[in-house]
């Protein structure tokens, strides 16, 4: 039973990022992430109870979009 719980927990951890992980990857503060959420900009996030989570696939897609905009010389907004 403990093994099943560990596998499920790992799957959920792989599927979502917490603000500290996103902050570290982007090299921005957690306050910046909070500001972006308040402005509805930046990577998509969801509220799970009192916690914020970033779906990993949405975060990765957002990074790709930011890179594409940068490569085209367009203004990148968070």
Residue pairs with C-beta under 8 A, 6 or more apart in sequence:
14 56
15 55
15 56
16 53
16 54
16 55
16 56
17 25
17 53
17 54
17 55
17 56
17 59
18 51
18 52
18 53
18 54
19 30
19 33
19 34
19 52
19 54
20 30
21 54
22 33
22 43
22 54
22 59
23 29
23 30
23 32
23 33
26 33
32 78
33 42
33 45
33 52
36 42
36 43
36 78
37 45
37 52
39 78
41 77
41 78
42 62
42 78
43 54
43 58
43 59
43 62
43 63
44 54
44 55
44 58
44 59
44 62
45 52
45 53
45 54
46 52
46 53
46 54
46 55
47 53
66 76
69 75
69 76
70 76
